[in-house]
Amino acid sequence: MRLGILTGGGDVPGLNPCIRSLTLSADALGWTVTGFRRGWEGVLAVDPDDPATVAANTLPLTREGVRGIDRMGGTILHTSRTDPRTLKGGDATQRVMEVLERLGIDAMVTLGGDGTLRFSAHLAAQGVKVVSIPKTMDNDVFGTDYCIGFSTAVSRSVEAINALRTTVESHERIGVVELFGRRSGETALLAGFLAQVDRTVIAEVPADLDRLLPLLAEDKDSNPARYAMLVVSEGATIGGGGEAGAELSKPASERAEVGIGQQIGRAIRERLGHGTVIQELAYLMRAGEPDGMDRMVGFAFGGLAVQLLARGETGRMVALAGGNYDHVPIDTLLSGVKTVDVDGLYDPAAYRARLMRVQGMPMFLY
C-alpha cells in the first residue's frame, strides 16, 4: 500500500510524533509513505506529469527520515489552511482525487482541525480511503475528547501566566492574559483553573463589565500583594450592562484591530483607574516541542490510524472517548459543536471554573 499523509490548519506540538508513528507503523507493514507539503495546497500544486512539481510538493517518509522528529514542534510537512472546495476558481475536489490517483496513493491520513477534517469527510464521501486525526490546541473538534496540541497549549499558558505574575505584582496592576480560543473557551478555562487566576472569561459566556470589573477590583484590593489576574478567550464577547457598541460584541475572527483582552484592559483603566499588564500569548501557546501528553497521543493516534487502514476500515476519525482510544465515523464532527459545559464546569456569575462533579469524569474534565 502507498499511504499519503498531510497536515492542515494551524501547527501544534504533537504533529511530528504522529507523523513519525504513522511512518514507522506503515513501514513495519511494508508500505511506502508519501508526505504532502503544505496540506491540500501541496496536493493541488502537484502536476503528476511534471516530476519537478512532485518533488517540490511531496516528501518521501522513511524510517530514517523521521528519526528524532518527535522531539520537534510544528510539522515537518508544513501546513496551510487551504480548503479545495473554497478556491476562487471553484471546487477543486476532483483535482485532488485525480492527483492522488495519478500518484498511486491508496489511502490518505489527514491531520488537522475543523477545516481539514471537514474536507477529509467530504473526500471520504467521494469514495477516497481516508482516516483523519484531530489536532487543535482549542480542543474543539466534536466527536473526540482530545485533540493533539491541547495539553501543550495549556501547559505553555499556565507557565506564561504564572511567570507574568512577577511583573503584574511588582507594579500592583491587573494582568489580562488573552489566549487562543475562537469558538471554545476550554483552553482558557483549564489554563486559568490550573494557574489559579482570579477570574476567567470564556468564549461561551459574554462578559458583563458591570459585574466583572468590580470583582477584579475586589480581587486586587483583597490581595496582600495588590494585584489580580484575568484570563480571557480570544473569542469572548462583551455583553450585559457593559460597554455598548457592535464592535465589542463581534467574534474575534472579525475583530482584527482590537482584541478582547485590549478591550477589557481599556475598560479596567478607564472605569477602575487601575493600571494593567495585557499579554496576548497567541502563537507562543503552540510554539516549541510537545509535552509528554501530546507526544503520547500523537504516537497513539498515528498507530491507531495505520491499524484501521490495515483492517480495511476507512472513513474513520481516531478519537479519545472517556479516556480510551477509539474511532468514530469521519463525518462525526459535522453533527455537533464542542464547547465548554458551562453548567457543569463554569460559574458565569463569578467568572471562574467550578468542579461541580469529578468522579467518573475524564482527566481533562471535558
N, C-alpha and C positions, 0 to 999 in steps of 0.2 A: 504494500500500500504506500502511496505517496501522500503525505499529510502536509497541509498548509496551515500556517499559524500567522495571526496578525494581532496587533494591539491597537485599539482605537480610543478616542476621547482623551481625557487628561491622564498624564502619567501618575502612577502611585508606586510607593515602595511595595515590593512583593511580586511585581510582574516578572522580573528576571528569574527569581526562584521558580516561578511557574513555568516559564519558558524552558528552563533547564530540566525541570521534571518532565515536561511533555517530550522533550528531545530524548532524554535518557530512556523513558518508558517506551517510546516508539522505536528507538534504536535496539532495545532489547528484543523487540519482536521482528527485527529485520526490516523495519520500514525506513523510508527516507523522509526527511523533513525539510520543507522549504518555508522560510520566514518571509513574509511580505513587509517591506519597509513602509512606514508612514500609513498604516491602516489601509482602508479602502482606497485612499488616494494612490497608494503604491500599486494596487491591483489595476486600477484604471489607467495608470501610466505605462503599463506593460503593453508592448506590441509583440505578440508571440512570434511574428516574422522578423523581428529586429533583436538579435542577441544582445545588443548594447542596452536596450531598454530593459530587457530581462535581468541583465547583470546589475543595472543601476537600481532596480526596484525590488530585487529579491535577495535573500541571503541563505545559502545552504547551512542548515543547522546540524552540527555533528557533535558527537560526544566530546571531542577535544575542543571544539569551537565554543562550547558553553561552559567550559571549565571555569569556575570561580565567579561566574556572573551572578550567582545567588547572593553575593556579598555587596552587590551594587544596587543603587536605587534606580529609578526611572525604568526605561525599557531599551534594550539594545536594538530593538527593531524600529525605534522611534514611533511617532504616532501623529494622528491628525483627527479632526472632528468631521471628516467628510462622510456624508450620507449619500450614497449613489442615487437615491431617489429624489434628492432635492437640488440637483445641479441646475445651473442656468440653462443648459442645453436639454434638460428634461431627464426623465427617469433612465438611469444607466444600469438597471438591474441586469438586463440581457447582456450588456457588455461585460459585466463582472462574470457572469456564467460562462460566456464564451472564452474569456481569458483563462479561467480555471480549467475548463475542458481542454483547451489547446495546450496548456502546460502539464496536463496529465494529473492534476490534483484530484485525488479520490475523495477526500474529505477535508473539511476545514474545522479548526478550533479557533474561536474568536474570543479575545479577552477585552472586555470593555464595560462601559457604563450604559446608561439608558439608551443613548442613540445607537451605539454599536450593537447592543443586544436586540434592539427593535429591528434593525436591518437584518441581523442574523436570523431572527424568527421569520422575517419576510422571505429570506433566501431559502430557508428550510421548507417553507410553504411552496416554493417553486420546484422542490424535489432535490435540492442540493443537500448532501450529507453534512450536517453542521452540529457541533457541540459547542455551547457557549459557556464562558466563565465570567462571573460577575466581579467587577472591580470598581470601586469608587470610594473615596475617603468619606463621602457623605453617608454611605451605608444605606442608600435609599432605593435599592432595587427590590421591587416586590417579588416575593417568591423565595427569598433566601434571608436567613437571619444575619448573614455576614457577607461582606464583600471585601476582597483583597484591598488593602490600603487603609482600612478604617482604624485598626489598632495603632499603627504607626502615627497616623494623623492625631489621634487622641493623645498618645504619649508625647509627641512633639509639642502639642498645645499645652499640656499640663506643665511641661518643663519651662516653656516660654512664659506662661502666666506666673509661675512661681518665681522665675528669675526677674520678671518685671516688677514684682513687689518691692524689691530693694529701692528702685528709683521712685516708685509711687509713694512709698513710706517716707523716704528721705525728704521729699518735697511736700508731704502731707496733702496729697491730692486724691482725686478719684480716678482710678485706672479703668479704661474702657478697652477691652480686647475683642476685636471682631474676627470671627472665624468663618471659614467657608461653610456653606450650607444653604443653598438657594431655596430648595423645597422642603428640606427636612432639617430640624434643629437637633438631631441626635448627637452629632459631634460636639456641638456647643453644650448640650445638656450634660453629656457624660464628662467632658473635659472640665466644665465648671464644677460639677459634683466632686470629681477626683481632686481638683485643685482647691476645693472648699472655698470658692469665691463667695462674695456676699449675695449677689443676685445674678440671674441668668435670663436673658431674653431669647426665646426661640422663635423659629420661623412660623410655627403653628399658632402662636398667640400674639395678637397685636399688643404693643406696649402702650399703656395709658400713662403718659408722663405725669399726670396729676397724682398717680399712685406711686409710680416708680421713683421719681425724683425725691420725694420725702423719705422714702425707705433708704435710698442711698445716703441722704444727709444724716439720717439716724445712724446708719452703719458707720459712717465716718466719725460722728460725734461720740459714739459709744466705744469706739476702738481706742485703747490707750495709745496706739501708735498713730492715730489721727489720719487714717486713710481707709479707703474702701475699694473693692474690686468688682467690676461688672464684666460679664462675658455676653456677647451678643452674636447671633447667627446673621450672616450677610443678607439672608432673605427675610429677616424680621421687618415688620412694619410698625408704624406709629399710628395708634388709633385712640379711641375713647375720648377723653377730655383733653388730650394733649394738643400739640401744635396742629393748626389747620393747614390745609393745602394739599393738592393732589400729589405733589412731588414727594411728600413724606410717606405716602401710602403706596407708592409704586413698588413692584417687585424689584429685587436687587438687579436682575438682568436688564432692567430698563433705567436704572439709575447709575449712569457711568460717571457722573461728576462728583456727587457727594454720597458716600456710603452711609449706612445706618449708624455705624459707630461714630462718624463725624457729626451726624445729626444729633445724636443723643449727647455727645460731648459738648456741642454748642449749647444745647438746652441746659446742661448742667452749669455751664459758665454763666449763661445769661439769667437763669432763673434761681440758681442757688448761690451764685457768686463764688463757687469753688473752682480751683484750678484742676486741670485734667491732664492725664497722660493717655493718649489714644494710640493704639497699636493695631494695625491690620496684619495678622500673621500670614494670610494669603498663601503663596506658593511655598513658604518655609514649612508649612504643615505637611507637605508631601515631598520635601527635598531630602536627599540623603538615603542612607541604607535602610532596609526594612528592619523592624524589630522582630523578636522571636516569634510572635504570633503570626505576623504576615509572612514570614519565611515558612512556617509550618503549614498554614493554609494554602499558600502558593504551591508548595510541594504536593500537598494532598489533592488539591483541585486538579493540578496537571496530571497526576497519576490516575485519578478517577476518570478524567476525560478520555484518556487513552484506553482505559479498561472498558468504558462504554463502547468506544469505536470497535475494539477487538471483539466485543459480543454482538456487534451489528446494531447497537442501539444508538440511533442518531435523532436529531430533532429534540435534544435534551439540553437543559441548563444545569450545571452542577450547582449544589447548594449546601448550606448548613441549616439544619432544622432541629431545634431543641437540643443543640449541642452535638448532633450526629451528622456525618457527611451523607449526602443524599443527592438525588437529581429529580428534576421536575420537567414537564413539557417546556420546550424552549420559548413558547409564547406566553408563559405564565405571567411574566412581568406586564403584559398588556391588560391583564384583567383586574388590576388594582393599583393603589398608590400606597407606598410605605412611608409613614410619618410617625412621629412620636406619639405614644399612647399617653395623651395629656391627662386623662382621668386617673391613670394608674401611676404615672411617673413624674408628674409636674404639678406644682401648686401655682396657678395663674395669679392668684391674689398676692402671693409673696415673691413671685418670680424666682422660684427655687425648685430644684429637683426634690422629689419626695418618693421614698420607697414604701408604697402602700402594701406591696407584697414582695416577698423574696423567695420563699420556699417554692420549689418547682420551676423557678424562672431560669432561663439560660444565663450564662456568665455575664453577658453584656446587658442584661435586663431589657431586652427588646420590648 
